[in-house]
């Protein structure tokens, strides 16, 4: 995945999740490695505090999952979108709807 502003992503992770700078940097690198190219735009938007575009994988998008959860846990929602991209639809849907409880 290509994200040009790794520093911006790392800083956003640090702010949102209360991680140390080193842990946030590690998480940002992990996100870059795992994120499907299709969702790069969402990651960049989130790191720049922009409105997230609805990019669907199957029946779901990141903004939709966050709305279902009434949550701001972007990284968790991204993990589920990665599961969907891998074709693990049943596992991903279970995680989406279990988080709602």
C-alpha positions in Angstrom: 0.0 0.0 0.0 1.2 3.5 -0.7 0.6 6.2 1.9 2.8 9.1 1.4 2.3 10.7 4.8 3.3 8.0 7.2 4.0 10.7 9.8 0.5 12.0 9.5 -1.0 8.5 9.9 1.2 7.7 12.8 0.3 11.0 14.5 -3.4 10.4 14.0 -3.1 6.9 15.5 -1.2 8.3 18.5 -3.9 10.9 19.1 -6.9 8.6 18.7 -5.6 5.6 20.5 -3.3 7.1 23.1 -0.2 5.2 22.0 3.4 6.2 22.4 5.0 7.7 19.3 7.0 4.5 18.8 3.9 2.2 19.1 1.9 4.5 16.8 4.7 4.4 14.2 4.7 0.6 14.4 0.9 0.5 14.0 1.1 2.8 11.0 3.6 0.6 9.3 1.4 -2.4 10.0 -1.6 -0.6 8.5 0.5 0.2 5.4 1.5 -3.4 5.0 -2.0 -5.0 5.5 -4.3 -2.4 3.9 -5.7 -3.4 0.4 -4.9 -0.9 -2.3 -8.6 -0.3 -2.7 -8.8 1.2 0.9 -5.7 3.4 0.6 -7.9 6.4 0.0 -9.9 5.8 3.2 -6.7 5.5 5.3 -5.3 8.8 3.8 -8.6 10.5 4.4 -8.7 9.4 8.0 -5.1 10.4 8.7 -5.9 13.9 7.3 -9.2 14.1 9.3 -11.3 14.2 6.1 -14.7 12.7 5.5 -14.4 9.1 4.6 -15.5 8.0 1.2 -17.8 5.0 0.9 -15.6 2.4 -0.7 -17.5 -0.9 -0.7 -16.1 -4.4 -0.3 -19.2 -6.6 -0.6 -22.0 -4.9 1.2 -19.9 -2.8 3.6 -17.8 0.3 3.7 -15.7 1.8 6.5 -18.1 4.7 7.2 -21.0 2.2 7.3 -19.3 -0.1 9.8 -18.4 2.9 12.0 -22.0 4.1 11.8 -23.4 0.6 12.7 -21.1 0.6 15.8 -21.7 4.3 16.6 -17.9 4.3 17.1 -14.7 6.0 16.0 -12.6 2.9 16.1 -11.2 3.2 12.6 -8.4 0.7 12.9 -10.8 -2.1 14.1 -13.2 -1.3 11.2 -10.2 -1.4 8.8 -9.3 -4.9 10.1 -12.9 -6.0 9.3 -12.7 -4.5 5.8 -9.4 -6.4 5.3 -11.2 -9.6 6.3 -13.9 -8.9 3.8 -11.3 -8.2 1.1 -9.8 -11.7 1.9 -13.2 -13.2 1.3 -13.9 -14.1 5.0 -17.4 -12.6 4.8 -19.0 -14.7 7.5 -16.2 -13.9 10.1 -16.3 -10.2 9.1 -20.1 -10.0 9.4 -20.0 -11.7 12.8 -17.4 -9.1 14.0 -19.5 -6.2 12.6 -22.7 -7.3 14.3 -21.1 -8.5 17.6 -19.4 -5.1 18.1 -22.9 -3.6 18.0 -24.0 -5.3 21.2 
